[in-house]
Amino acid sequence: MAELNIRERQAGDVTVIDMEGKITIGEGSVAVRSAVRRLLEEGKKKILLNLAGVSYVDSSGIGELVSSFTTINREGGQLKLLNLTQKIRDLLAITKLLTVFDVYEDESTALNSYK
Amino acid sequence: MTEQVLPSRIESIAEAAATAAEIAGRFGFGEEALFGIDLAVREAVTNAVVHGNRQDATRNVEIGYTTSGTALVITVRDRGGGFDPAAVPDPTDAQNLLKASGRGILFMRNFMDDVRWENHPEGGIVVRMTKNK
């Protein structure tokens, strides 16, 4: 089984990426990078990462989320996070990244936040 | 003491973390501590594999697990050229927040009670991490 399973769905002009598994150095981080790169190539710049099924993230995975965030911003898009587990929320607090990311606990609120 | 010698491959990182979690669990740490120990070991072994040994398959990473009293001490040795933890920029400084790397040591220090680096007399760096019950 892959370390990280990724499924995409479209909600209006926002692409929701449902992730399940681990975002850690190697396969998981690469999967996130590839997915974001492909969406940008397809012109999809409003991206919502649903992390409800992500059980574990290491510093490499956090770094990949930051890279995705900066890459999408540079392209004029928006990356937001949905449904953080408590552990991932703790890691984002430790790294002070909760101040950087737009984080939502409710999908419809998240979707409505895109302009 | 349990010793583990792993090749400098990305796959070794999860293998070390699983061993650490198993030993720490047997030693009686709870779920929250186990998460932190697992993550700290992942970060230490990542540093050894990627930065210390530069994924050179001819260089191993040596990991030691020792329990004494209420403490679990985990050592991770690489065969790299050296490392100054004080030279690593603080990833929580505003100017570093959007950098893609540099958060591993922060996690190690956050989740373990003591973390220190030593030069090994026969070469390489040893990081020694202690977690108390």
gemmi code that builds the backbone of each chain (N, CA, C; Angstrom):
import gemmi

chains = {
    "A": [
        ("MET", (0.842, -1.190, 0.000), (0.000, 0.000, 0.000), (0.879, 1.242, 0.000)),
        ("ALA", (0.476, 2.242, -0.770), (1.264, 3.476, -0.822), (1.256, 4.153, 0.546)),
        ("GLU", (2.335, 4.883, 0.801), (2.440, 5.582, 2.078), (1.357, 6.661, 2.203)),
        ("LEU", (1.069, 7.279, 1.042), (0.065, 8.349, 1.048), (-0.857, 8.178, -0.152)),
        ("ASN", (-2.153, 8.054, 0.119), (-3.129, 7.992, -0.969), (-3.759, 9.364, -1.154)),
        ("ILE", (-3.850, 9.760, -2.420), (-4.366, 11.090, -2.731), (-5.546, 10.963, -3.693)),
        ("ARG", (-6.656, 11.605, -3.335), (-7.805, 11.656, -4.256), (-8.205, 13.112, -4.449)),
        ("GLU", (-8.610, 13.414, -5.639), (-8.970, 14.790, -5.955), (-10.447, 14.896, -6.259)),
        ("ARG", (-11.039, 15.997, -5.867), (-12.404, 16.288, -6.298), (-12.525, 17.790, -6.494)),
        ("GLN", (-13.504, 18.154, -7.299), (-13.679, 19.559, -7.643), (-14.919, 20.082, -6.927)),
        ("ALA", (-14.791, 21.220, -6.246), (-15.937, 21.859, -5.605), (-15.977, 23.280, -6.137)),
        ("GLY", (-16.751, 23.506, -7.198), (-16.712, 24.803, -7.884), (-15.336, 24.966, -8.507)),
        ("ASP", (-14.688, 26.105, -8.235), (-13.353, 26.277, -8.810), (-12.247, 25.896, -7.824)),
        ("VAL", (-12.636, 25.269, -6.718), (-11.628, 24.818, -5.743), (-11.390, 23.318, -5.923)),
        ("THR", (-10.116, 22.953, -5.959), (-9.774, 21.529, -6.013), (-9.483, 21.055, -4.595)),
        ("VAL", (-10.253, 20.071, -4.160), (-10.032, 19.506, -2.826), (-9.188, 18.245, -2.993)),
        ("ILE", (-8.103, 18.180, -2.231), (-7.267, 16.965, -2.261), (-7.453, 16.247, -0.935)),
        ("ASP", (-8.056, 15.073, -1.000), (-8.221, 14.255, 0.207), (-6.999, 13.354, 0.338)),
        ("MET", (-6.335, 13.456, 1.462), (-5.121, 12.663, 1.667), (-5.325, 11.660, 2.784)),
        ("GLU", (-4.705, 10.504, 2.604), (-4.814, 9.464, 3.625), (-3.475, 8.751, 3.744)),
        ("GLY", (-2.912, 8.774, 4.939), (-1.629, 8.105, 5.158), (-0.646, 9.022, 5.847)),
        ("LYS", (0.616, 8.903, 5.435), (1.675, 9.677, 6.086), (2.352, 10.595, 5.087)),
        ("ILE", (2.657, 11.817, 5.540), (3.464, 12.723, 4.708), (4.834, 12.797, 5.366)),
        ("THR", (5.698, 11.903, 4.954), (7.043, 11.849, 5.535), (8.077, 11.826, 4.417)),
        ("ILE", (9.328, 11.954, 4.803), (10.415, 12.039, 3.829), (10.342, 10.860, 2.855)),
        ("GLY", (10.553, 11.155, 1.590), (10.478, 10.107, 0.571), (9.126, 10.131, -0.110)),
        ("GLU", (8.490, 8.966, -0.132), (7.288, 8.776, -0.947), (6.156, 9.764, -0.649)),
        ("GLY", (5.863, 9.968, 0.628), (4.743, 10.826, 1.002), (4.955, 12.264, 0.567)),
        ("SER", (6.149, 12.793, 0.851), (6.452, 14.177, 0.472), (6.444, 14.340, -1.038)),
        ("VAL", (7.008, 13.373, -1.739), (7.062, 13.442, -3.205), (5.647, 13.416, -3.789)),
        ("ALA", (4.765, 12.631, -3.188), (3.381, 12.529, -3.693), (2.673, 13.877, -3.584)),
        ("VAL", (2.889, 14.588, -2.482), (2.276, 15.908, -2.316), (2.808, 16.868, -3.377)),
        ("ARG", (4.142, 16.871, -3.538), (4.776, 17.767, -4.504), (4.246, 17.513, -5.910)),
        ("SER", (4.172, 16.244, -6.278), (3.724, 15.885, -7.633), (2.278, 16.323, -7.850)),
        ("ALA", (1.438, 16.097, -6.848), (0.017, 16.447, -6.994), (-0.138, 17.945, -7.186)),
        ("VAL", (0.573, 18.729, -6.368), (0.451, 20.191, -6.463), (0.988, 20.676, -7.801)),
        ("ARG", (2.114, 20.132, -8.210), (2.711, 20.548, -9.489), (1.763, 20.278, -10.654)),
        ("ARG", (1.142, 19.108, -10.621), (0.232, 18.729, -11.706), (-0.994, 19.639, -11.746)),
        ("LEU", (-1.534, 19.943, -10.566), (-2.707, 20.830, -10.529), (-2.366, 22.208, -11.092)),
        ("LEU", (-1.188, 22.705, -10.748), (-0.787, 24.025, -11.266), (-0.642, 23.972, -12.782)),
        ("GLU", (-0.108, 22.864, -13.290), (0.034, 22.716, -14.748), (-1.332, 22.706, -15.434)),
        ("GLU", (-2.314, 22.189, -14.698), (-3.677, 22.146, -15.246), (-4.411, 23.463, -15.030)),
        ("GLY", (-3.716, 24.435, -14.434), (-4.321, 25.751, -14.206), (-5.205, 25.805, -12.977)),
        ("LYS", (-5.134, 24.757, -12.136), (-5.953, 24.752, -10.908), (-5.127, 25.358, -9.785)),
        ("LYS", (-5.544, 26.540, -9.351), (-4.720, 27.288, -8.397), (-5.390, 27.498, -7.048)),
        ("LYS", (-6.651, 27.078, -6.939), (-7.324, 27.165, -5.639), (-7.385, 25.756, -5.077)),
        ("ILE", (-6.544, 25.520, -4.088), (-6.369, 24.138, -3.624), (-6.628, 24.050, -2.123)),
        ("LEU", (-7.427, 23.061, -1.760), (-7.729, 22.808, -0.345), (-7.229, 21.408, 0.000)),
        ("LEU", (-6.265, 21.341, 0.917), (-5.733, 20.035, 1.327), (-6.523, 19.535, 2.516)),
        ("ASN", (-7.225, 18.429, 2.327), (-7.971, 17.820, 3.428), (-7.080, 16.779, 4.097)),
        ("LEU", (-6.614, 17.121, 5.310), (-5.636, 16.265, 5.999), (-6.288, 15.363, 7.047)),
        ("ALA", (-7.611, 15.196, 6.957), (-8.314, 14.398, 7.977), (-7.735, 12.992, 8.108)),
        ("GLY", (-7.317, 12.424, 6.981), (-6.826, 11.044, 7.014), (-5.308, 10.946, 7.155)),
        ("VAL", (-4.659, 12.060, 7.430), (-3.192, 12.030, 7.546), (-2.812, 11.811, 9.004)),
        ("SER", (-2.223, 10.675, 9.260), (-1.950, 10.280, 10.638), (-0.607, 10.789, 11.128)),
        ("TYR", (0.255, 11.179, 10.207), (1.628, 11.468, 10.630), (2.304, 12.380, 9.619)),
        ("VAL", (3.028, 13.356, 10.137), (3.824, 14.254, 9.287), (5.160, 14.450, 9.979)),
        ("ASP", (6.258, 14.406, 9.230), (7.557, 14.735, 9.826), (8.011, 16.100, 9.321)),
        ("SER", (9.245, 16.495, 9.636), (9.686, 17.843, 9.241), (9.768, 17.976, 7.730)),
        ("SER", (10.056, 16.875, 7.052), (10.092, 16.904, 5.590), (8.681, 17.153, 5.032)),
        ("GLY", (7.697, 16.498, 5.631), (6.306, 16.679, 5.205), (5.835, 18.093, 5.462)),
        ("ILE", (6.191, 18.639, 6.627), (5.844, 20.036, 6.938), (6.508, 20.946, 5.896)),
        ("GLY", (7.779, 20.653, 5.588), (8.499, 21.448, 4.592), (7.820, 21.397, 3.235)),
        ("GLU", (7.264, 20.234, 2.909), (6.572, 20.084, 1.620), (5.290, 20.916, 1.594)),
        ("LEU", (4.583, 20.973, 2.720), (3.381, 21.816, 2.793), (3.766, 23.285, 2.609)),
        ("VAL", (4.882, 23.683, 3.233), (5.338, 25.076, 3.102), (5.731, 25.368, 1.651)),
        ("SER", (6.470, 24.440, 1.029), (6.875, 24.622, -0.378), (5.658, 24.740, -1.284)),
        ("SER", (4.670, 23.880, -1.036), (3.449, 23.925, -1.844), (2.766, 25.279, -1.683)),
        ("PHE", (2.713, 25.729, -0.438), (2.084, 27.023, -0.129), (2.775, 28.151, -0.886)),
        ("THR", (4.105, 28.196, -0.843), (4.830, 29.301, -1.491), (4.749, 29.182, -3.014)),
        ("THR", (4.815, 27.952, -3.533), (4.732, 27.766, -4.989), (3.374, 28.234, -5.513)),
        ("ILE", (2.313, 27.847, -4.817), (0.960, 28.199, -5.262), (0.741, 29.712, -5.145)),
        ("ASN", (1.245, 30.297, -4.052), (1.137, 31.765, -3.892), (1.826, 32.489, -5.033)),
        ("ARG", (3.016, 31.984, -5.388), (3.793, 32.614, -6.461), (3.023, 32.601, -7.785)),
        ("GLU", (2.225, 31.570, -7.948), (1.440, 31.429, -9.190), (0.112, 32.181, -9.096)),
        ("GLY", (-0.062, 32.912, -8.004), (-1.297, 33.675, -7.842), (-2.451, 32.847, -7.301)),
        ("GLY", (-2.162, 31.694, -6.753), (-3.215, 30.829, -6.229), (-3.289, 30.863, -4.710)),
        ("GLN", (-4.119, 29.973, -4.175), (-4.284, 29.897, -2.721), (-4.288, 28.436, -2.281)),
        ("LEU", (-3.478, 28.138, -1.261), (-3.496, 26.800, -0.666), (-3.995, 26.936, 0.774)),
        ("LYS", (-4.996, 26.161, 1.113), (-5.522, 26.192, 2.477), (-5.591, 24.766, 3.018)),
        ("LEU", (-5.657, 24.671, 4.349), (-5.651, 23.351, 4.994), (-6.989, 23.095, 5.691)),
        ("LEU", (-7.416, 21.844, 5.616), (-8.701, 21.453, 6.211), (-8.506, 20.223, 7.099)),
        ("ASN", (-9.199, 20.215, 8.234), (-9.284, 19.022, 9.099), (-7.927, 18.507, 9.584)),
        ("LEU", (-7.206, 19.352, 10.293), (-5.940, 18.891, 10.868), (-6.219, 17.980, 12.055)),
        ("THR", (-5.454, 16.910, 12.182), (-5.531, 16.130, 13.419), (-4.819, 16.935, 14.508)),
        ("GLN", (-5.076, 16.561, 15.754), (-4.472, 17.318, 16.858), (-2.946, 17.290, 16.771)),
        ("LYS", (-2.393, 16.141, 16.386), (-0.922, 16.034, 16.342), (-0.341, 16.968, 15.282)),
        ("ILE", (-0.981, 17.019, 14.128), (-0.462, 17.884, 13.061), (-0.649, 19.348, 13.453)),
        ("ARG", (-1.766, 19.641, 14.095), (-1.980, 21.009, 14.584), (-0.875, 21.381, 15.571)),
        ("ASP", (-0.512, 20.441, 16.461), (0.568, 20.700, 17.431), (1.883, 21.001, 16.703)),
        ("LEU", (2.182, 20.211, 15.667), (3.444, 20.411, 14.939), (3.451, 21.773, 14.237)),
        ("LEU", (2.306, 22.170, 13.705), (2.233, 23.486, 13.054), (2.327, 24.608, 14.089)),
        ("ALA", (1.859, 24.340, 15.313), (1.987, 25.352, 16.378), (3.452, 25.472, 16.801)),
        ("ILE", (4.113, 24.345, 16.982), (5.530, 24.351, 17.396), (6.373, 25.123, 16.380)),
        ("THR", (6.075, 24.934, 15.120), (6.861, 25.563, 14.055), (6.349, 26.970, 13.708)),
        ("LYS", (5.324, 27.413, 14.432), (4.692, 28.731, 14.218), (4.059, 28.858, 12.832)),
        ("LEU", (3.751, 27.729, 12.223), (3.164, 27.771, 10.879), (1.644, 27.930, 10.905)),
        ("LEU", (1.066, 27.807, 12.114), (-0.378, 28.072, 12.189), (-0.664, 29.529, 11.854)),
        ("THR", (0.379, 30.377, 11.992), (0.216, 31.794, 11.654), (0.347, 32.031, 10.149)),
        ("VAL", (0.853, 31.020, 9.449), (1.090, 31.158, 8.002), (-0.083, 30.584, 7.207)),
        ("PHE", (-0.502, 29.384, 7.604), (-1.552, 28.690, 6.844), (-2.947, 29.162, 7.261)),
        ("ASP", (-3.840, 29.163, 6.290), (-5.260, 29.321, 6.571), (-5.794, 27.925, 6.878)),
        ("VAL", (-6.275, 27.734, 8.097), (-6.679, 26.395, 8.530), (-8.177, 26.385, 8.848)),
        ("TYR", (-8.881, 25.367, 8.361), (-10.332, 25.266, 8.573), (-10.708, 23.896, 9.128)),
        ("GLU", (-11.797, 23.909, 9.896), (-12.298, 22.639, 10.430), (-13.584, 22.232, 9.738)),
        ("ASP", (-14.084, 23.102, 8.889), (-15.358, 22.828, 8.243), (-15.206, 23.100, 6.746)),
        ("GLU", (-15.567, 22.099, 5.941), (-15.282, 22.194, 4.506), (-16.035, 23.328, 3.828)),
        ("SER", (-17.308, 23.517, 4.191), (-18.054, 24.555, 3.471), (-17.515, 25.944, 3.815)),
        ("THR", (-17.093, 26.145, 5.070), (-16.481, 27.430, 5.438), (-15.186, 27.620, 4.651)),
        ("ALA", (-14.422, 26.541, 4.549), (-13.155, 26.617, 3.803), (-13.430, 26.983, 2.348)),
        ("LEU", (-14.390, 26.315, 1.731), (-14.681, 26.562, 0.308), (-15.164, 28.000, 0.090)),
        ("ASN", (-15.981, 28.501, 1.037), (-16.501, 29.865, 0.903), (-15.424, 30.934, 1.108)),
        ("SER", (-14.290, 30.539, 1.681), (-13.246, 31.521, 1.981), (-12.416, 31.883, 0.747)),
        ("TYR", (-12.541, 31.091, -0.330), (-11.779, 31.388, -1.551), (-12.487, 32.499, -2.307)),
        ("LYS", (-11.705, 33.454, -2.715), (-12.304, 34.561, -3.469), (-12.075, 34.343, -4.958)),
    ],
    "B": [
        ("MET", (21.174, -2.743, 26.465), (21.337, -1.851, 25.309), (21.022, -2.612, 24.024)),
        ("THR", (20.265, -1.975, 23.167), (19.978, -2.543, 21.855), (20.711, -1.713, 20.821)),
        ("GLU", (21.374, -2.367, 19.895), (22.061, -1.638, 18.825), (21.457, -1.986, 17.486)),
        ("GLN", (21.417, -1.023, 16.621), (20.836, -1.216, 15.295), (21.765, -0.524, 14.299)),
        ("VAL", (22.150, -1.264, 13.268), (23.005, -0.681, 12.228), (22.209, -0.710, 10.928)),
        ("LEU", (22.020, 0.464, 10.346), (21.177, 0.554, 9.151), (21.936, 1.254, 8.029)),
        ("PRO", (21.667, 0.855, 6.786), (22.305, 1.538, 5.660), (21.726, 2.941, 5.477)),
        ("SER", (22.485, 3.801, 4.812), (22.035, 5.189, 4.618), (21.024, 5.267, 3.490)),
        ("ARG", (19.825, 4.766, 3.800), (18.727, 4.824, 2.818), (17.519, 5.440, 3.492)),
        ("ILE", (16.654, 6.036, 2.699), (15.446, 6.672, 3.242), (14.604, 5.647, 4.016)),
        ("GLU", (14.574, 4.401, 3.520), (13.755, 3.360, 4.162), (14.214, 3.096, 5.601)),
        ("SER", (15.482, 3.378, 5.882), (16.007, 3.109, 7.228), (15.357, 4.010, 8.276)),
        ("ILE", (14.859, 5.150, 7.839), (14.300, 6.128, 8.785), (13.068, 5.547, 9.490)),
        ("ALA", (12.146, 4.992, 8.706), (10.937, 4.410, 9.303), (11.283, 3.157, 10.111)),
        ("GLU", (12.297, 2.433, 9.655), (12.702, 1.211, 10.369), (13.217, 1.563, 11.772)),
        ("ALA", (14.048, 2.603, 11.836), (14.570, 3.029, 13.142), (13.438, 3.533, 14.032)),
        ("ALA", (12.524, 4.299, 13.461), (11.423, 4.855, 14.256), (10.557, 3.725, 14.821)),
        ("ALA", (10.339, 2.685, 14.028), (9.524, 1.559, 14.499), (10.218, 0.843, 15.653)),
        ("THR", (11.527, 0.664, 15.537), (12.284, 0.013, 16.617), (12.223, 0.870, 17.885)),
        ("ALA", (12.415, 2.172, 17.714), (12.388, 3.082, 18.867), (11.032, 3.028, 19.560)),
        ("ALA", (9.958, 3.043, 18.765), (8.618, 3.037, 19.345), (8.366, 1.724, 20.089)),
        ("GLU", (8.875, 0.642, 19.536), (8.675, -0.663, 20.178), (9.416, -0.719, 21.526)),
        ("ILE", (10.673, -0.277, 21.518), (11.465, -0.300, 22.756), (10.862, 0.666, 23.784)),
        ("ALA", (10.474, 1.845, 23.338), (9.912, 2.837, 24.259), (8.565, 2.371, 24.814)),
        ("GLY", (7.787, 1.699, 23.975), (6.504, 1.178, 24.424), (6.694, 0.101, 25.493)),
        ("ARG", (7.671, -0.782, 25.250), (7.962, -1.836, 26.224), (8.455, -1.243, 27.540)),
        ("PHE", (9.144, -0.104, 27.435), (9.693, 0.559, 28.620), (8.599, 1.287, 29.403)),
        ("GLY", (7.433, 1.443, 28.782), (6.286, 1.974, 29.524), (5.878, 3.391, 29.187)),
        ("PHE", (6.415, 3.951, 28.114), (5.983, 5.291, 27.723), (4.561, 5.249, 27.174)),
        ("GLY", (3.815, 6.323, 27.431), (2.442, 6.426, 26.931), (2.407, 6.898, 25.490)),
        ("GLU", (1.190, 6.972, 24.965), (1.014, 7.236, 23.532), (1.616, 8.573, 23.104)),
        ("GLU", (1.432, 9.604, 23.937), (1.926, 10.930, 23.560), (3.454, 10.948, 23.498)),
        ("ALA", (4.086, 10.339, 24.512), (5.555, 10.281, 24.521), (6.055, 9.453, 23.344)),
        ("LEU", (5.326, 8.371, 23.038), (5.749, 7.495, 21.925), (5.739, 8.257, 20.600)),
        ("PHE", (4.734, 9.111, 20.412), (4.677, 9.918, 19.187), (5.928, 10.789, 19.087)),
        ("GLY", (6.282, 11.436, 20.206), (7.438, 12.326, 20.211), (8.748, 11.591, 19.995)),
        ("ILE", (8.873, 10.419, 20.622), (10.103, 9.635, 20.477), (10.236, 9.161, 19.029)),
        ("ASP", (9.149, 8.665, 18.477), (9.128, 8.212, 17.074), (9.575, 9.351, 16.156)),
        ("LEU", (9.002, 10.546, 16.384), (9.318, 11.679, 15.507), (10.775, 12.119, 15.689)),
        ("ALA", (11.230, 12.186, 16.949), (12.616, 12.613, 17.200), (13.609, 11.655, 16.540)),
        ("VAL", (13.303, 10.357, 16.614), (14.206, 9.376, 15.988), (14.167, 9.516, 14.469)),
        ("ARG", (12.983, 9.717, 13.921), (12.892, 9.949, 12.465), (13.777, 11.128, 12.054)),
        ("GLU", (13.684, 12.213, 12.818), (14.434, 13.416, 12.450), (15.940, 13.198, 12.608)),
        ("ALA", (16.324, 12.531, 13.687), (17.762, 12.292, 13.913), (18.328, 11.373, 12.833)),
        ("VAL", (17.582, 10.327, 12.486), (18.065, 9.388, 11.470), (18.010, 10.039, 10.083)),
        ("THR", (17.009, 10.865, 9.844), (16.972, 11.615, 8.575), (18.232, 12.467, 8.436)),
        ("ASN", (18.587, 13.180, 9.515), (19.797, 14.010, 9.461), (21.036, 13.164, 9.186)),
        ("ALA", (21.100, 11.991, 9.839), (22.273, 11.125, 9.658), (22.347, 10.587, 8.228)),
        ("VAL", (21.217, 10.142, 7.712), (21.177, 9.535, 6.370), (21.401, 10.597, 5.284)),
        ("VAL", (20.680, 11.701, 5.413), (20.658, 12.686, 4.318), (21.815, 13.671, 4.428)),
        ("HIS", (22.006, 14.246, 5.613), (23.022, 15.294, 5.737), (24.383, 14.717, 6.131)),
        ("GLY", (24.401, 13.845, 7.150), (25.679, 13.284, 7.612), (26.312, 12.381, 6.568)),
        ("ASN", (25.575, 11.327, 6.214), (26.130, 10.310, 5.301), (25.786, 10.553, 3.830)),
        ("ARG", (25.024, 11.575, 3.560), (24.649, 11.952, 2.187), (24.168, 10.754, 1.357)),
        ("GLN", (23.399, 9.906, 2.017), (22.808, 8.706, 1.387), (23.848, 7.828, 0.704)),
        ("ASP", (25.069, 7.867, 1.218), (26.139, 7.006, 0.695), (25.929, 5.601, 1.280)),
        ("ALA", (25.599, 4.653, 0.404), (25.229, 3.306, 0.867), (26.381, 2.595, 1.572)),
        ("THR", (27.603, 3.065, 1.395), (28.738, 2.406, 2.070), (28.896, 2.905, 3.510)),
        ("ARG", (28.106, 3.915, 3.885), (28.189, 4.431, 5.258), (26.924, 4.046, 6.020)),
        ("ASN", (27.106, 3.464, 7.186), (25.953, 3.054, 7.987), (25.567, 4.135, 8.993)),
        ("VAL", (24.370, 3.987, 9.500), (23.920, 4.776, 10.654), (23.797, 3.790, 11.810)),
        ("GLU", (24.414, 4.134, 12.941), (24.371, 3.252, 14.109), (23.483, 3.874, 15.171)),
        ("ILE", (22.529, 3.094, 15.633), (21.564, 3.603, 16.609), (21.641, 2.748, 17.866)),
        ("GLY", (21.696, 3.401, 18.994), (21.738, 2.691, 20.269), (20.561, 3.088, 21.142)),
        ("TYR", (19.989, 2.097, 21.807), (18.845, 2.345, 22.702), (19.216, 1.808, 24.080)),
        ("THR", (19.240, 2.673, 25.089), (19.601, 2.250, 26.437), (18.533, 2.730, 27.402)),
        ("THR", (18.107, 1.852, 28.288), (17.179, 2.282, 29.332), (17.901, 2.205, 30.665)),
        ("SER", (17.692, 3.232, 31.479), (18.287, 3.182, 32.809), (17.434, 4.010, 33.744)),
        ("GLY", (16.997, 3.380, 34.840), (16.092, 4.070, 35.756), (14.817, 4.445, 35.027)),
        ("THR", (14.566, 5.732, 34.928), (13.346, 6.176, 34.253), (13.662, 6.797, 32.893)),
        ("ALA", (14.910, 6.637, 32.442), (15.313, 7.326, 31.204), (15.552, 6.354, 30.049)),
        ("LEU", (15.126, 6.795, 28.887), (15.482, 6.114, 27.643), (16.462, 7.030, 26.908)),
        ("VAL", (17.638, 6.478, 26.609), (18.653, 7.261, 25.892), (18.833, 6.647, 24.512)),
        ("ILE", (18.692, 7.471, 23.499), (18.835, 6.999, 22.119), (19.990, 7.759, 21.481)),
        ("THR", (20.955, 7.029, 20.941), (22.069, 7.669, 20.245), (21.993, 7.323, 18.760)),
        ("VAL", (22.308, 8.288, 17.937), (22.330, 8.078, 16.482), (23.668, 8.599, 15.974)),
        ("ARG", (24.450, 7.714, 15.387), (25.775, 8.115, 14.901), (25.831, 8.049, 13.381)),
        ("ASP", (26.340, 9.114, 12.797), (26.592, 9.063, 11.361), (28.090, 9.019, 11.108)),
        ("ARG", (28.477, 8.994, 9.852), (29.898, 8.980, 9.493), (30.237, 10.198, 8.646)),
        ("GLY", (29.527, 11.272, 8.935), (29.723, 12.489, 8.153), (30.863, 13.338, 8.684)),
        ("GLY", (31.008, 14.492, 8.093), (32.154, 15.347, 8.379), (31.969, 16.293, 9.546)),
        ("GLY", (30.829, 16.275, 10.187), (30.647, 17.157, 11.329), (29.459, 18.073, 11.152)),
        ("PHE", (29.095, 18.679, 12.267), (27.838, 19.426, 12.277), (27.822, 20.345, 13.486)),
        ("ASP", (27.407, 21.582, 13.293), (27.305, 22.526, 14.405), (25.837, 22.906, 14.580)),
        ("PRO", (25.175, 22.331, 15.595), (23.735, 22.619, 15.758), (23.461, 24.100, 15.990)),
        ("ALA", (24.453, 24.804, 16.559), (24.246, 26.230, 16.829), (24.178, 27.036, 15.529)),
        ("ALA", (24.698, 26.458, 14.445), (24.718, 27.180, 13.166), (23.404, 27.029, 12.397)),
        ("VAL", (22.508, 26.161, 12.906), (21.234, 25.967, 12.209), (20.295, 27.125, 12.564)),
        ("PRO", (19.797, 27.857, 11.571), (18.926, 28.992, 11.872), (17.631, 28.558, 12.568)),
        ("ASP", (17.124, 29.426, 13.419), (15.869, 29.139, 14.121), (14.721, 29.155, 13.103)),
        ("PRO", (14.081, 27.985, 12.881), (13.047, 27.933, 11.848), (11.788, 28.720, 12.216)),
        ("THR", (11.684, 29.140, 13.494), (10.486, 29.886, 13.888), (10.692, 31.400, 13.778)),
        ("ASP", (11.912, 31.825, 13.404), (12.115, 33.253, 13.115), (11.285, 33.621, 11.891)),
        ("ALA", (10.728, 34.818, 11.911), (9.846, 35.227, 10.813), (10.511, 35.052, 9.449)),
        ("GLN", (11.809, 35.361, 9.384), (12.497, 35.295, 8.088), (12.704, 33.852, 7.598)),
        ("ASN", (12.541, 32.874, 8.508), (12.759, 31.472, 8.121), (11.477, 30.659, 8.005)),
        ("LEU", (10.342, 31.288, 8.327), (9.088, 30.521, 8.409), (8.736, 29.819, 7.100)),
        ("LEU", (9.083, 30.444, 5.980), (8.677, 29.858, 4.694), (9.780, 29.018, 4.054)),
        ("LYS", (10.800, 28.692, 4.831), (11.832, 27.798, 4.292), (11.306, 26.360, 4.299)),
        ("ALA", (11.775, 25.594, 3.314), (11.250, 24.232, 3.154), (11.903, 23.240, 4.117)),
        ("SER", (13.026, 23.622, 4.724), (13.705, 22.654, 5.595), (14.217, 23.351, 6.852)),
        ("GLY", (14.796, 22.545, 7.745), (15.413, 23.122, 8.943), (14.586, 23.002, 10.212)),
        ("ARG", (13.564, 22.118, 10.205), (12.702, 22.000, 11.388), (12.949, 20.731, 12.207)),
        ("GLY", (13.811, 19.850, 11.710), (14.023, 18.561, 12.388), (14.577, 18.712, 13.789)),
        ("ILE", (15.578, 19.579, 13.942), (16.203, 19.750, 15.263), (15.206, 20.363, 16.247)),
        ("LEU", (14.380, 21.263, 15.752), (13.328, 21.842, 16.605), (12.435, 20.739, 17.162)),
        ("PHE", (12.040, 19.790, 16.317), (11.182, 18.684, 16.781), (11.932, 17.792, 17.775)),
        ("MET", (13.205, 17.515, 17.490), (13.977, 16.676, 18.415), (14.040, 17.330, 19.790)),
        ("ARG", (14.341, 18.615, 19.819), (14.468, 19.321, 21.103), (13.112, 19.461, 21.782)),
        ("ASN", (12.065, 19.594, 20.996), (10.736, 19.788, 21.565), (10.212, 18.510, 22.235)),
        ("PHE", (10.465, 17.367, 21.597), (9.839, 16.134, 22.073), (10.730, 15.297, 22.989)),
        ("MET", (12.027, 15.603, 23.044), (12.906, 14.880, 23.960), (13.301, 15.826, 25.093)),
        ("ASP", (13.731, 15.244, 26.240), (14.070, 16.093, 27.389), (15.473, 16.676, 27.276)),
        ("ASP", (16.345, 15.975, 26.597), (17.712, 16.477, 26.426), (18.241, 15.987, 25.077)),
        ("VAL", (18.851, 16.882, 24.334), (19.440, 16.504, 23.039), (20.817, 17.153, 22.956)),
        ("ARG", (21.830, 16.355, 22.704), (23.166, 16.940, 22.541), (23.945, 16.207, 21.456)),
        ("TRP", (24.865, 16.946, 20.875), (25.674, 16.387, 19.790), (27.117, 16.278, 20.254)),
        ("GLU", (27.752, 15.176, 19.871), (29.154, 14.973, 20.240), (29.899, 14.471, 19.015)),
        ("ASN", (31.183, 14.833, 18.936), (32.031, 14.233, 17.904), (32.432, 12.846, 18.378)),
        ("HIS", (32.280, 11.851, 17.517), (32.729, 10.508, 17.883), (34.244, 10.437, 17.694)),
        ("PRO", (34.961, 9.829, 18.667), (36.432, 9.792, 18.546), (36.917, 9.094, 17.269)),
        ("GLU", (36.102, 8.196, 16.727), (36.524, 7.501, 15.493), (35.858, 8.094, 14.249)),
        ("GLY", (35.315, 9.273, 14.393), (34.727, 9.951, 13.227), (33.211, 9.974, 13.266)),
        ("GLY", (32.679, 10.986, 12.652), (31.222, 11.132, 12.615), (30.694, 11.860, 13.837)),
        ("ILE", (29.395, 12.058, 13.800), (28.718, 12.789, 14.875), (27.741, 11.839, 15.561)),
        ("VAL", (27.635, 11.993, 16.871), (26.631, 11.235, 17.624), (25.646, 12.230, 18.227)),
        ("VAL", (24.372, 12.008, 17.957), (23.371, 12.795, 18.676), (22.801, 11.895, 19.773)),
        ("ARG", (22.747, 12.457, 20.983), (22.286, 11.692, 22.147), (21.000, 12.332, 22.649)),
        ("MET", (19.924, 11.560, 22.596), (18.614, 12.105, 22.982), (18.078, 11.331, 24.183)),
        ("THR", (17.631, 12.056, 25.197), (17.128, 11.408, 26.412), (15.667, 11.774, 26.621)),
        ("LYS", (14.887, 10.754, 26.942), (13.481, 10.982, 27.299), (13.233, 10.342, 28.662)),
        ("ASN", (12.717, 11.149, 29.588), (12.424, 10.638, 30.923), (10.946, 10.310, 31.060)),
        ("LYS", (10.679, 9.266, 31.852), (9.277, 8.885, 32.076), (8.601, 9.852, 33.025)),
    ],
}
model = gemmi.Model(1)
for chain_id, residues in chains.items():
    chain = gemmi.Chain(chain_id)
    for i, (resn, *xyz) in enumerate(residues, 1):
        res = gemmi.Residue()
        res.name, res.seqid = resn, gemmi.SeqId(i, " ")
        for name, pos in zip(("N", "CA", "C"), xyz):
            atom = gemmi.Atom()
            atom.name, atom.element = name, gemmi.Element(name[0])
            atom.pos, atom.b_iso = gemmi.Position(*pos), 0.0
            res.add_atom(atom)
        chain.add_residue(res)
    model.add_chain(chain)
structure = gemmi.Structure()
structure.add_model(model)
structure.setup_entities()
